[in-house]
Amino acid sequence: MPDGQRLYVIGDIHGRLDLLDRMARLIAADAAGGAPAKPLGILLGDYIDRGPNSAGVLARLAARDFPIPFVALRGNHEQILLDFLEDDRCLESWRHFGGLETLHSFGIDVQKARQVSGFADAQREFSALLPSKVLGFLNATISKYQVGDYYFCHAGIRPGVPLDAQRDEDLLWIRDEFVHSTANHGKIVVHGHTPVDQPDVRENRIDIDTGAYATGMLTCLVLERDMRRFITT
């Protein structure tokens, strides 16, 4: 890491506003203990789905209600939400990995959304209920970020492809080809997307998706100079 910089990198939140609140307090306390003047947070995406309060997570992040400035990356779950706003047929797949929980958190009756005949109605209702500030936040999320020797993205990268030529589809969705690769990617890739019991630190990547929605363990990787440490809920 460049001198004078400290990063707080947070894994997949998946609708657990309670854990996000707890992590914010832990980071605030940690940053108060000798952090650089401007510590920076990096959120790796998947703020929504599966957990009980996706609407609350998005509202807090959109309001920038956090103890330090942060960069918000896009996860595949945010991407499919945005796709659903354009095409109600996306609910066919989204409902199978957490979309109904997100719609319910916004106050939508999801019984009809369980049926194909209710997709269009759910889309119209969701579009009406989604605050413009939240939509603006979602549209402003980015697919990658780099600092020092680290490259941050949601899912991973396509091995063998230069970092500056990675496709957003891979950055948001890739899994097996990336996690099984032992290649040197040029930088250490910090990612989420693939749940692990504990932070998985390899020579070429670090996975910090510890399945927060199910385990209650939200993980933050702290990077400063040549040091790494973790904060967990």
Stockholm file with secondary structure:
# STOCKHOLM 1.0

chainA/1-233         MPDGQRLYVIGDIHGRLDLLDRMARLIAADAAGGAPAKPLGILLGDYIDRGPNSAGVLARLAARDFPIPFVALRGNHEQILLDFLEDDRCLESWRHFGGLETLHSFGIDVQKARQVSGFADAQREFSALLPSKVLGFLNATISKYQVGDYYFCHAGIRPGVPLDAQRDEDLLWIRDEFVHSTANHGKIVVHGHTPVDQPDVRENRIDIDTGAYATGMLTCLVLERDMRRFITT
#=GR chainA/1-233 SS CCTTCEEEEECCCTTCHHHHHHHHHHHHHHHTTTCCSSCEEEECSCCSSSSSCHHHHHHHHHTTCSSSCEEEBCCHHHHHHHHHHHCGGGHHHHGGGTHHHHHHHTTCCCTGGGSGGGHHHHHHHHHHHSCHHHHHHHHHCBSEEEETTEEEESSCCCTTSCGGGCCHHHHHHCCHHHHTCCCCCSSEEEECSSCCSSCEECSSEEECCCCHHHHSCCEEEEEETTEEEEEEC
#=GC SS_cons         CCTTCEEEEECCCTTCHHHHHHHHHHHHHHHTTTCCSSCEEEECSCCSSSSSCHHHHHHHHHTTCSSSCEEEBCCHHHHHHHHHHHCGGGHHHHGGGTHHHHHHHTTCCCTGGGSGGGHHHHHHHHHHHSCHHHHHHHHHCBSEEEETTEEEESSCCCTTSCGGGCCHHHHHHCCHHHHTCCCCCSSEEEECSSCCSSCEECSSEEECCCCHHHHSCCEEEEEETTEEEEEEC
//
